[in-house]
């Protein structure tokens, strides 16, 4: 009777997993499309939306208190847990994979943001002397957190034994610029669930989606989805809308962050009643269905999934050139690319054009949905399986060489 060969063991190290956050949603999809090829083990503090019949979750406790303290604990704890399992449960992993910088011993790291680059973009917003005293603790916490992440990036990204998997080409330049690590790096544009995100489904659920959000038929809705609203470009988007106040345009922001500072900007730009903030939900397609256009003027974004999903739904999309999603967009053919993420004037002109030129709007949306068909989670799964297979084989060769040498010396 032939023995069935065991699948390679894959450890995935991520603080939490669910489908309500961008990076984590990607990893949930990847797990789904890797479980046939690998025995998947998850080290995480919280797991949702994952079929645990196809993966094993090793829960790690969360430390209460500020995010920085929990991150430091998490960074140490996931290594301790894996070391314990290796020594006492004989769980030896062929590949350790981390989405982002979560450990120093990962064989592969997918790079979703380069914090060295991000800090360059937001450093002016983190000056204590230019902020109110009430915000000092929050700003100090963010600065410490970003400094820690940059120090960890330097350790991880400069380690030539760690395979860095990019989700946009532009990230390679940022890694080289900040950490002097030269490529080539494998690039894998993110997949899309085309059964959920497509023009037909969007049209089918549009009326109910707008009704549930209290959007009247005569309003033109611009959508933005994402946490860290400053980086995602909410401030410049609010300023852009204030310049086209004559048009019936509203902004729908989907984010976990309900910031007083954001609400203050809404007041400053006299946009009260024209901006709606909603918490994320699993049925994210409801937001795309309710919208008329998507705007992602990110200061720094390796590859934002929401604009790609909006494209798949047939929405016209505006993204900044610093958003990696711009790499799959041809300007004025299947989307609009904002050259300068801080240019509210140009952004307002782009939105005005979408409102006033329905034929152009339809042209962009139609082409966008066709372009998006090139990208799927299935292809991501095949690419990751190949990359992880190469890593596993490379790690196995020194062991085989050592065994061969022992045989020769006997």
N, C-alpha and C positions, 0 to 999 in steps of 0.2 A: 504494500500500500504506500503510494507516494505521499510524502509530507508536503503540506501546503507551506510555501515559504512565508516567513513572517514579514510584515510590512516594516519599513524603516520607522523609527520612533522620532517624532517631531515635537519639540517643546515650544509653545508659543507663550511669550512673556509680555503681558499687557495689564496695566492697572485695573482696567475694567473693559467690558465688551457689551455693546448693545447696538441697536440700529438707529438710535436717536442722535448719535454723534458721528461726525464725518470719518475720522480715522478708524474708529472702532467699528463702524458699519462696514468699512472695507474689509477689515479683518474677519468679521463674522461671515461675509460672503466668501472670503478665501478659504476659511475653515470648511465651509460646505463643499467646496470644489477640490479640497485636498484630502478629505477623509478617506476616499477610496484608495489613494496611493500611499497614505501614511497613517500610522497609529498616532493620533493627535492627543497631546496632553496640554492643558491650559493652566498656566499659573497666573492667577488674577484675584483681585479683591471682590469683584462683582461680575457676574456673567448673566446676561439676558439675551434672548433671541437666538440662542445657539442650541442646536439639536444635540443634547448630551448623550444620545444613544450612539452617536458617531464620534464622540470625543470624551476625554476624561478631564474633569475640572478638579484642580488641587487648590482649594480656597485658601487665601492668605488674609488674615484679619486686617481690618482698617484701623488706623490710629486716629482717634478723635482730635480735633483742633485744627489749626491752620493748615492749608494745603501743602505748604513747604515742609512742615514737620512730617506729614503723612508720606510725602514723596520720598524723603530721606529714609524713613522706616521701610517703605515699600521696596526701595532700591536695594537695601540690605537684606530684607526678609525673603524676597524671591530667590536670591542666591542661596540663602541658608536652607530654605525649603528644598530646593533642587539638590543641594549637596547632601542633605539628610536622605532624600529618596535614592540618590545614587549609592550611598554607603550602606543603607539599611534595607532598602527595597529593591536594590539592584536595577534601578531605572536609569539606564545609560542611553542618552539621546544621540541619535545620529546627527541631528541638526537642532540647534537652538536658534529660534527666530524671534526678533523683537521689532514691533512697529514703533520706531522712534528709539530714543535712548533710555532703556529701562534696565540695562545691565551691561557689565564690561566684558562678559564672556560670550556674547552672541556670535554665532557663526555668520548670521545674515541679519541686516538691519534695513528695513524699508524707511526711506527718508521722506517724511511728510512735511517737514519744515526745517529750515536751518536757522537756529536761534541766533547765531552770530549775525546773519543777515537781517533777521527780524528786529533785533535790538537796534541796529543802525537806523531802521525805519521809524521806531517809536521812541528813541532816546529823548527827543525833545519833549515828549509827553510825560516823562518820568522825572522831571526836575522839581524837587521839593519847594524851592523858593518861588516857583511860578504857580504853585498849587495852594489851595486852601488847607489850613491846618487839619481840618477834619479828614482830608484824604491822605495825609502823610502816612499813617500806618499801612493803608492799602498799597500806596506807591512803593514804600520801603519793602513790603513783602514781595511785590512783583519784581523789583530790581534784584533782590537776593535770589529769588527763584530763577530768573533769567540768567544771572551770573553763574549759578550752579549748573544749569543746563548747558551753558556754553563750555564750562570746564569739562563736563562729561562728554559733550560732543567732541572736544579736542582729543580726549582719550580714545573714544570709539572710532571716530572718523579717520584718525591717523594710523590706526592699526591695520596694516596691509593684509592681515589674515581674516579680517572681517569683510564680507561681501556687502557692499552698499547697493541696495536696489532702489533706483530712482523711479518716480512716477511722473517726472517731467525732465526734459533735457537741461533746462536752465539751472536746475539744482546742482548739476555737475560743476558749472562755472562758480557757483557760490561756495561749494565745498573746496574747490581749488583755491579760490580767493581768500577764504578765511582760515583754511587748515592745511593748505599746500599739498593736498592729496590729489594726485593726477589720476585720470580715468584710464581706459574707458570703463564706464559703469553700465550695467544692464538697465535699460529704461522700459518700464511697463506702464502704459497708460491704463487708467482704471476702467474697470468694466461697468456695465449698466444692465439692470434688470429690465429687459425690453418687454416682458409680459406685463410689468407694472407701469413702466414709463413709455407711453406711445401716444401719438396724436388722437387715435380713436378713443382710447380710454379717457383721455383728458376731456374730450368733447362730451362724452357720455355723462361724466360726473360733475361737469362744470357748474350747471345751474344749482345743484344741491350744495356744492362746495362754497359758492359765493353766498348762498342763502345762510348757511351755517355760520359764516363769518360776518354777516350783516353788511355785505357789499351790494350796493345798488347797481342796476344794470348800466347806468350812464357813467360809472366811474372807471377810469383806466388804472389798473393796479400794477405797480412795479414790485416785484418780490425780491427779497434777499434772505438767504438762510445761512446761519452760522453763528457760532459763539465767538467771543473776543470781537465785539462789534466795532472797535476802533480799527483793528487790523483788517476786518472785512470791508471797511470803507463806508460805514454808516454816516460818519460826520460829513464827508464830501457829498454823499448822496442826499443828505438833508439840505445841504447848501444848494445843490443843483436843483432840487425841487422848489426851493424858495425863489429861484429865478424864473420858474415857469408856473407861477401861482395862478396865472390866467387860465391854465388848462385844468381839466377835471382829473388830476392825477393824484393817486394815493399811494402810500408806501406800506407794504406788509413786511415786517421783520419777524422772522422765526428764530428765536434764540432763547437760551436758558438764562441769559443775562438781562435782568430788568434793572437797568442802571438809572439812578437819579440823574447822573450826568447826561445820559442820552435824553431823558425827558426834559432836562434843562435846555438842551440844544433844540428840541422840538419847539419849546416856548420861544427861544431866541429867534428862530427863523419863521415864527408865526405860522406854524404848521399844525397847531392843535386841531384835532378832529380829522386830520389827513394822514396820520401815522398810526398803525395798529401793530402792537407787539404780541406775538403768540408764542406759547411754549411749544417745543418740538413734540411731534407725535409719530407713532409708528407709520400711520397712513400718510406719509409725507406727500404722496401724489395729490392729496386734497389741496395742498397749497399751490402746486403747479397748475392745477385745474382752475383755481380761483383767479390766477394771475393773467395779465396780458403781456408781460415782458419780465425778464429776469435781469438784474444788475448785480455784478460782482466786482466793484472797483477796489479790489484788495490791495493793501500796501505791500504785502508779501504773502503769497500762497503757492505752495509747491504744485498742487493740482487740486482745485476745489471740485468736489463731486457734484454739488447742486447745480452749477451751470451746465454740466454735461447731461445731467438728468433732465434739466429744463429743455435742452436741445432735443433730447430724445422725445419729449412731449410735444415738440413742434413750437416751442416758444422762441421769440426773438431774444437774443442774449447779448448783453454788454459785459465785457470783462476788461480789466486792466492788463497791460502788457506784463505786469509783474505777477499776474495770476497764471500759473502753468497751464490752465485750461486753454489759454490763448494759443497754445501750440497745435491744437486740433481745430482751430477756427481760421477761416480765410476771411479777412476783413471785408465787410460789405457783401459777402457772398452767403455765408452761413452764420454770421454774427458780426458784432462790432467790437473793435479793440480800442480801448482808451489808452493812448500812449503814455499819459502822465496820470497816475492814480490820484493825484491831488488837484487835478484840473476840473473844478466844478463847472466852469463855463462850457467846456467841450462836452462834459457829461450831460448837462442840461440840454444842449443842442441835439445830442443823440436821442435823448428821451423824447424831445419835442418832435423829432423826425418820425419816430415810431408811432407817436400819437396821431400826427397829421397826415402820414402817408401809409394808409392801410395796405396798399399793394406791395410796398416795400417791406412792410412788416410781415405779410404773408410769405413773400419771397424768402426772407431770412429764415422764418420758422420752418418752411417746407424743406429747404436745403439743410437746415440744422438737424432735422430728424433723420434725414438720409445719411448725413455724416456720422451721426451717433451710432448707427447700426454697425459700424466697424468694430465697436468696442463691447466686449462681453465679459462676464465673470468666468465663463467657461474657458475663454482664451487666457485669462489671468491665471486660472488654475493650472492649465497646461504649462504656462511659462514658469510659474513658481515651482511646479514639480520638476521641471528640467533643471532649474537653478539649484534647488535643494538636492537633487540627485547628483549633480556635479560636485557640490560641497561634500556630501557624504562620501562619494568615491575618493575625493582628494584626501579626506581625513583617514580613509581606510588604507590608502597606499603605504604610508609610513609603517603602519602596523604589519601589513603583509611583508614589506621589505625586512622588517625586524625579525619576523618569524622565519623568513627564508634564510636570513643570515645565521640564525640559531641552528637551523637544520644543516647548513653548510659546515658549521663549526663543530658539529657533533662527530 
